[in-house]
Amino acid sequence: MRRLEHARILMYSHDTFGLGHLRRCRTIAHSLVENYRGLSVLIISGSTIAGAFDYRVRVDFVKIPSIIKLHNGEYTSIDRHTDLHETLQMRQAIIRHTAESFQPDMFIVDKEPMGLRGELEETLSYLKTHGTTLVLGLREVMDAPHLLKAEWAKNDVLRKIGTFYDSIWVYGPADFYDPLTDFDVPQAIRSRMNYVGFLQRHLPHSDVSVRHVEGNYILATTGGGGDGADLIHNIFDAYRHDQTLKHQLFVVLGPFMPARKRRKLLKKGSSIPHVQIIEFDNRMENLIAEARAVVGMGGYNTFCEIVSFDKPALIVPRVTPREEQLIRARRAADLGVIDMLLPPEAEDPALMAKALHRLPDRAPPSKVTSKLKLDGLENITDLVGEWLEPGSQKRLSVIEGGT
């Protein structure tokens, strides 16, 4: 095995909806190249805007054809003239060719064990026979157990995880949530699970100028924005309903919000005092760090940023077709970390206005609990070093936790 200074890590981010997978992979990649001189990371991404972000030296990406997840959970090619099956074949071929050319020492797969519609299985088999360390990275919350179990059972995913993966990293602390709740997980797989902790976010180091918002503002963010229009409408309705609500509001609609919905919100928001709207910023860390409080939908990255920058937060989670955000928000609300409104509650302008009034003065996460460990990047750095340094012993379970 080549020395760590010359090691190569390949990452896979299927990216069919929103920005979560790419941003998580990019965060991990940047942390690794900061800590290991000479290490290089290549990210395979299906995001349509992978090129809108900046990447550190020794981090790059390969773009595969984009596939979009619709609101009903089905998939379609972004190119209307290309059949979904043909697009999947192209993605699979590019992934395999990239792995053969790059010859990674480690392959880190984000969330989808076999890739979108099984597109990784051939590449996993190839890399397994060539001695590559195979790592599966899971959010601390994947989905409601009954939904995830049905999805994985259909494709025999749990058995395949045991066959292919050397290690499983859970991007959260063991006492927050178990992504495989209610699963009958074989001990051979449990023993490979490492609960690394949440991935802490920092202000990026860059010479590029960043956006600064004047005033003491509440930030409203929808993540990618594909299904975030309702949340922003609800906030605007609250401002219209309650004229005493005078907190400055800075809104980021998200790059994937449909154009028709975006135009409606831009028009609606322009008539409300104290409101400023932008479509997208590739440095959300700066906007969250400078905000007085945050309103969001509770995706993994937004939640990590809220905790990392210790901001009071109101979460209105997505509840369909996946329940990931709902489970995360309920658990965080139980710990007192955030305030939560369910989507039907957020539609009540009076209730939303009341929540917005009290938001800036609620206690930040650090004053409420110490359970939200933000040491994920440090633990991942240690794990990578253990696996790739010459003479080190491969350890499958270095961070205890879980059952």
C-alpha positions as CSV (number, residue, x, y, z in Angstrom):
1,M,0.0,0.0,0.0
2,R,1.3,3.4,-0.9
3,R,2.3,5.8,1.9
4,L,-0.3,8.1,3.4
5,E,1.3,11.2,1.8
6,H,0.4,9.7,-1.6
7,A,-2.9,8.1,-0.7
8,R,-6.0,8.5,-2.8
9,I,-9.5,8.5,-1.6
10,L,-12.5,8.2,-3.9
11,M,-15.9,9.4,-2.7
12,Y,-19.4,8.8,-4.1
13,S,-22.3,11.2,-3.8
14,H,-25.3,10.2,-5.8
15,D,-27.1,13.7,-5.5
16,T,-30.6,13.3,-6.8
17,F,-32.3,15.9,-4.6
18,G,-30.8,18.9,-2.8
19,L,-27.3,19.6,-1.7
20,G,-26.9,17.4,1.3
21,H,-24.8,14.6,0.0
22,L,-22.3,16.7,-2.0
23,R,-21.8,19.2,0.9
24,R,-21.2,16.4,3.4
25,C,-18.6,14.7,1.1
26,R,-16.9,18.1,0.4
27,T,-16.7,18.8,4.1
28,I,-15.0,15.5,4.8
29,A,-12.7,15.8,1.8
30,H,-11.5,19.3,2.9
31,S,-10.9,18.1,6.4
32,L,-8.8,15.2,5.2
33,V,-6.6,17.2,2.9
34,E,-6.0,19.7,5.6
35,N,-4.8,17.0,8.0
36,Y,-2.8,14.8,5.6
37,R,-0.3,16.4,3.3
38,G,-0.2,14.8,-0.1
39,L,-3.5,13.0,0.3
40,S,-5.8,13.5,-2.7
41,V,-9.6,13.1,-2.8
42,L,-11.8,12.7,-5.9
43,I,-15.6,13.1,-5.5
44,I,-18.0,11.4,-7.9
45,S,-21.1,13.6,-7.9
46,G,-24.4,13.7,-9.7
47,S,-25.2,17.2,-8.6
48,T,-26.1,19.7,-11.3
49,I,-24.3,22.4,-9.5
50,A,-21.2,20.6,-8.3
51,G,-19.1,23.2,-10.0
52,A,-20.7,26.1,-8.1
53,F,-18.6,25.3,-5.1
54,D,-14.9,25.9,-4.5
55,Y,-12.6,23.0,-3.7
56,R,-9.4,22.9,-1.8
57,V,-6.1,21.9,-3.5
58,R,-6.0,18.1,-3.8
59,V,-9.8,17.9,-3.9
60,D,-11.6,17.5,-7.2
61,F,-14.8,16.1,-8.6
62,V,-16.0,14.0,-11.5
63,K,-19.5,14.8,-12.7
64,I,-21.8,12.0,-13.7
65,P,-25.2,12.6,-15.5
66,S,-27.8,14.0,-13.2
67,I,-30.9,12.2,-12.1
68,I,-33.6,14.0,-10.2
69,K,-35.8,12.6,-7.5
70,L,-39.4,13.8,-7.8
71,H,-41.6,14.7,-4.8
72,N,-43.2,11.2,-5.0
73,G,-39.9,9.5,-4.6
74,E,-39.5,8.4,-8.2
75,Y,-36.5,9.2,-10.4
76,T,-36.1,10.8,-13.8
77,S,-33.3,11.9,-16.0
78,I,-32.6,15.6,-16.0
79,D,-32.3,15.4,-19.8
80,R,-35.8,14.8,-21.1
81,H,-34.3,13.3,-24.3
82,T,-32.4,10.6,-22.4
83,D,-34.1,7.5,-21.0
84,L,-33.6,6.9,-17.3
85,H,-32.1,3.4,-18.0
86,E,-29.6,4.9,-20.4
87,T,-28.6,7.6,-17.9
88,L,-28.1,4.9,-15.3
89,Q,-25.9,3.0,-17.7
90,M,-23.8,6.0,-18.4
91,R,-23.4,6.8,-14.7
92,Q,-22.4,3.2,-13.9
93,A,-19.8,3.2,-16.7
94,I,-18.3,6.5,-15.6
95,I,-18.1,5.4,-12.0
96,R,-16.4,2.1,-13.0
97,H,-13.9,3.9,-15.3
98,T,-13.1,6.5,-12.7
99,A,-12.3,3.8,-10.1
100,E,-10.1,1.9,-12.5
101,S,-8.2,5.0,-13.5
102,F,-7.9,6.6,-10.1
103,Q,-7.0,3.4,-8.2
104,P,-8.1,4.6,-4.8
105,D,-6.8,3.3,-1.5
106,M,-10.1,4.0,0.1
107,F,-13.6,4.4,-1.4
108,I,-16.2,6.3,0.8
109,V,-19.8,5.9,-0.2
110,D,-22.3,8.4,1.0
111,K,-25.7,7.0,2.2
112,E,-26.6,4.7,-0.7
113,P,-24.8,1.4,0.0
114,M,-25.2,0.1,-3.6
115,G,-25.5,3.5,-5.2
116,L,-28.6,4.7,-7.0
117,R,-30.5,1.7,-8.4
118,G,-27.5,-0.5,-7.7
119,E,-25.1,1.5,-9.9
120,L,-22.1,0.9,-7.5
121,E,-22.2,-2.9,-7.2
122,E,-20.0,-3.6,-10.1
123,T,-17.4,-1.0,-9.0
124,L,-17.5,-2.2,-5.4
125,S,-16.8,-5.8,-6.6
126,Y,-13.8,-4.5,-8.7
127,L,-12.3,-2.4,-5.9
128,K,-12.8,-5.2,-3.4
129,T,-10.7,-7.5,-5.4
130,H,-8.0,-4.8,-5.8
131,G,-7.6,-4.3,-2.0
132,T,-9.3,-0.9,-1.7
133,T,-10.8,-0.2,1.7
134,L,-14.5,0.2,1.3
135,V,-16.4,2.6,3.7
136,L,-20.1,3.3,3.9
137,G,-21.0,6.7,5.5
138,L,-24.5,6.9,6.9
139,R,-26.4,9.9,8.2
140,E,-27.3,9.5,11.9
141,V,-30.9,9.4,10.7
142,M,-31.7,7.6,7.4
143,D,-35.5,7.3,7.4
144,A,-38.4,5.9,9.3
145,P,-37.4,2.3,10.1
146,H,-40.4,0.7,8.3
147,L,-39.6,2.7,5.2
148,L,-35.9,1.9,5.2
149,K,-36.4,-1.7,6.0
150,A,-38.8,-2.2,3.1
151,E,-36.4,-0.4,0.7
152,W,-33.4,-2.3,1.7
153,A,-35.1,-5.7,1.9
154,K,-36.2,-5.3,-1.7
155,N,-32.6,-5.2,-2.9
156,D,-31.0,-7.4,-0.2
157,V,-28.9,-4.4,0.9
158,L,-28.0,-5.4,4.4
159,R,-26.4,-8.7,3.2
160,K,-24.5,-6.8,0.6
161,I,-23.2,-4.3,3.1
162,G,-21.8,-7.2,5.0
163,T,-20.2,-8.6,1.9
164,F,-18.6,-5.4,0.6
165,Y,-17.9,-2.9,3.3
166,D,-14.9,-2.9,5.7
167,S,-16.2,-0.1,7.9
168,I,-19.4,1.9,8.4
169,W,-19.3,5.4,9.6
170,V,-22.3,6.9,11.3
171,Y,-22.2,10.7,11.1
172,G,-23.6,11.3,14.5
173,P,-23.2,10.3,18.2
174,A,-24.5,6.9,19.3
175,D,-26.8,8.5,22.0
176,F,-28.6,10.7,19.4
177,Y,-30.1,8.2,17.1
178,D,-29.3,4.8,15.5
179,P,-29.8,4.9,11.7
180,L,-30.6,1.1,11.8
181,T,-33.2,1.3,14.5
182,D,-35.4,-1.8,14.5
183,F,-33.1,-3.7,12.1
184,D,-32.0,-7.2,12.9
185,V,-28.3,-6.3,12.2
186,P,-25.8,-9.2,12.3
187,Q,-23.1,-8.7,14.8
188,A,-20.5,-8.9,12.0
189,I,-21.9,-5.7,10.6
190,R,-22.6,-4.0,14.0
191,S,-18.9,-4.5,14.9
192,R,-17.9,-2.4,11.9
193,M,-20.1,0.5,12.8
194,N,-18.3,3.6,14.1
195,Y,-20.4,6.5,15.5
196,V,-18.1,9.3,14.7
197,G,-20.2,12.2,15.8
198,F,-21.7,15.2,13.9
199,L,-19.5,16.9,11.3
200,Q,-18.6,20.3,12.7
201,R,-18.6,23.2,10.3
202,H,-16.2,26.1,10.3
203,L,-15.9,29.3,8.4
204,P,-14.1,28.6,5.2
205,H,-10.6,30.0,4.7
206,S,-10.5,31.8,1.4
207,D,-9.4,34.9,-0.3
208,V,-12.7,35.1,-2.2
209,S,-14.9,37.8,-0.8
210,V,-18.0,36.6,1.0
211,R,-21.5,38.1,1.4
212,H,-22.1,40.2,4.5
213,V,-25.6,41.0,5.5
214,E,-26.1,44.2,7.4
215,G,-28.1,44.1,10.6
216,N,-29.1,41.5,13.2
217,Y,-31.0,39.1,11.0
218,I,-32.9,35.8,11.2
219,L,-31.8,33.5,8.4
220,A,-34.4,31.4,6.6
221,T,-32.9,28.6,4.5
222,T,-34.5,25.8,2.6
223,G,-31.3,23.8,1.8
224,G,-31.5,22.9,-1.9
225,G,-34.9,24.5,-2.1
226,G,-36.6,21.8,-4.2
227,D,-39.4,21.5,-1.7
228,G,-38.9,24.5,0.4
229,A,-41.3,27.0,-1.1
230,D,-44.1,26.3,1.5
231,L,-41.8,27.1,4.4
232,I,-41.0,30.6,3.0
233,H,-44.6,31.3,2.1
234,N,-45.5,30.4,5.7
235,I,-42.9,32.8,7.1
236,F,-44.0,35.6,4.8
237,D,-47.7,35.0,5.8
238,A,-46.6,35.3,9.5
239,Y,-45.0,38.7,8.8
240,R,-48.1,39.9,7.0
241,H,-50.3,38.6,9.8
242,D,-48.4,40.2,12.7
243,Q,-47.2,43.7,12.0
244,T,-45.3,43.7,15.3
245,L,-42.9,41.1,13.8
246,K,-40.0,43.3,12.9
247,H,-37.0,41.0,13.0
248,Q,-34.8,41.5,9.9
249,L,-35.3,38.4,7.7
250,F,-32.7,37.1,5.3
251,V,-34.0,34.4,3.0
252,V,-32.0,31.9,0.9
253,L,-34.4,30.2,-1.5
254,G,-32.1,27.4,-2.7
255,P,-30.8,26.6,-6.2
256,F,-33.3,23.8,-6.9
257,M,-36.5,25.8,-6.2
258,P,-38.7,25.6,-9.3
259,A,-38.6,28.9,-11.2
260,R,-42.3,29.5,-11.0
261,K,-42.3,29.1,-7.2
262,R,-39.2,31.3,-6.9
263,R,-40.8,34.1,-8.9
264,K,-43.9,34.0,-6.6
265,L,-41.8,34.3,-3.5
266,L,-39.6,37.1,-4.9
267,K,-42.8,39.1,-5.7
268,K,-44.5,38.3,-2.3
269,G,-41.4,39.1,-0.3
270,S,-40.7,42.4,-2.0
271,S,-43.9,43.8,-0.4
272,I,-42.9,42.9,3.1
273,P,-40.7,45.2,5.2
274,H,-37.5,43.8,6.8
275,V,-37.2,41.0,4.2
276,Q,-34.2,40.4,1.9
277,I,-34.1,37.5,-0.5
278,I,-31.4,35.8,-2.5
279,E,-31.5,32.6,-4.5
280,F,-28.3,30.9,-3.6
281,D,-25.0,31.3,-1.8
282,N,-22.2,28.7,-1.9
283,R,-20.9,29.8,1.5
284,M,-23.9,29.2,3.8
285,E,-21.5,28.8,6.7
286,N,-20.9,32.5,6.7
287,L,-24.6,33.4,6.6
288,I,-25.4,31.1,9.5
289,A,-22.4,32.2,11.6
290,E,-23.5,35.8,11.3
291,A,-27.2,35.2,11.9
292,R,-29.0,35.8,15.1
293,A,-31.1,32.7,14.6
294,V,-32.1,30.2,11.9
295,V,-35.3,28.9,10.4
296,G,-34.9,25.8,8.3
297,M,-36.2,22.4,7.3
298,G,-33.8,20.3,9.3
299,G,-31.6,18.6,6.8
300,Y,-28.3,17.1,8.1
301,N,-26.0,19.9,6.9
302,T,-28.3,22.7,8.2
303,F,-28.6,21.0,11.5
304,C,-24.8,20.5,11.8
305,E,-24.3,24.2,11.0
306,I,-26.9,25.3,13.6
307,V,-25.1,23.3,16.3
308,S,-21.6,24.2,15.1
309,F,-22.3,27.9,15.2
310,D,-24.5,27.6,18.2
311,K,-27.6,29.3,16.8
312,P,-31.2,29.4,18.2
313,A,-33.3,27.5,15.6
314,L,-36.8,26.8,14.5
315,I,-37.2,23.7,12.3
316,V,-40.2,22.9,10.1
317,P,-39.2,19.4,8.8
318,R,-40.0,17.7,5.6
319,V,-42.4,14.8,6.4
320,T,-42.7,13.0,3.0
321,P,-41.7,11.0,1.2
322,R,-38.9,10.4,3.7
323,E,-39.2,11.1,7.5
324,E,-35.5,11.7,8.1
325,Q,-35.9,15.4,8.9
326,L,-39.0,14.7,11.1
327,I,-37.1,12.2,13.2
328,R,-34.1,14.4,13.5
329,A,-36.2,17.4,14.5
330,R,-38.2,15.5,17.0
331,R,-35.1,14.1,18.7
332,A,-33.5,17.6,18.8
333,A,-36.6,19.1,20.1
334,D,-36.8,16.5,22.8
335,L,-33.3,17.5,23.9
336,G,-34.4,21.1,23.9
337,V,-31.9,22.0,21.1
338,I,-34.4,23.5,18.7
339,D,-38.0,24.6,18.4
340,M,-40.1,22.6,16.0
341,L,-43.4,23.2,14.1
342,L,-44.9,20.5,11.9
343,P,-45.8,21.7,8.4
344,P,-49.6,22.0,9.2
345,E,-48.7,24.0,12.3
346,A,-46.4,26.3,10.3
347,E,-49.3,27.1,8.0
348,D,-51.1,28.9,10.8
349,P,-49.7,32.5,10.5
350,A,-50.4,33.3,14.2
351,L,-48.6,30.2,15.4
352,M,-45.7,30.8,13.1
353,A,-45.5,34.5,14.1
354,K,-45.4,33.5,17.8
355,A,-42.6,31.1,17.1
356,L,-40.6,33.7,15.2
357,H,-41.1,36.3,18.0
358,R,-39.5,34.1,20.6
359,L,-36.8,32.5,18.3
360,P,-34.0,35.1,18.7
361,D,-34.1,34.9,22.5
362,R,-34.2,31.1,22.9
363,A,-31.2,29.4,24.4
364,P,-28.6,28.3,21.9
365,P,-27.8,24.5,21.7
366,S,-24.7,24.7,23.9
367,K,-26.8,26.0,26.8
368,V,-29.2,23.1,26.6
369,T,-27.3,19.8,26.2
370,S,-23.8,18.3,25.8
371,K,-25.1,15.3,23.9
372,L,-24.4,16.7,20.4
373,K,-20.8,15.7,19.9
374,L,-19.2,17.6,17.0
375,D,-16.0,15.5,16.7
376,G,-16.9,13.7,13.5
377,L,-14.2,15.2,11.3
378,E,-11.5,14.5,13.9
379,N,-12.6,10.9,14.3
380,I,-12.8,10.4,10.6
381,T,-9.2,11.8,10.3
382,D,-8.1,9.3,12.9
383,L,-9.9,6.4,11.1
384,V,-8.4,7.2,7.8
385,G,-4.9,7.4,9.3
386,E,-5.4,4.0,11.0
387,W,-6.4,2.4,7.8
388,L,-3.9,3.9,5.4
389,E,-0.7,4.4,7.4
390,P,2.0,1.8,6.7
391,G,2.2,-0.8,9.4
392,S,-1.0,0.3,11.2
393,Q,-3.6,-2.3,12.3
394,K,-6.9,-2.0,10.5
395,R,-9.5,-1.5,13.2
396,L,-13.2,-2.0,12.5
397,S,-14.7,-0.5,15.7
398,V,-12.6,2.3,17.3
399,I,-15.5,4.4,18.5
400,E,-17.9,2.6,20.9
401,G,-21.6,3.1,20.9
402,G,-24.8,1.7,19.6
403,T,-26.2,-1.8,20.0
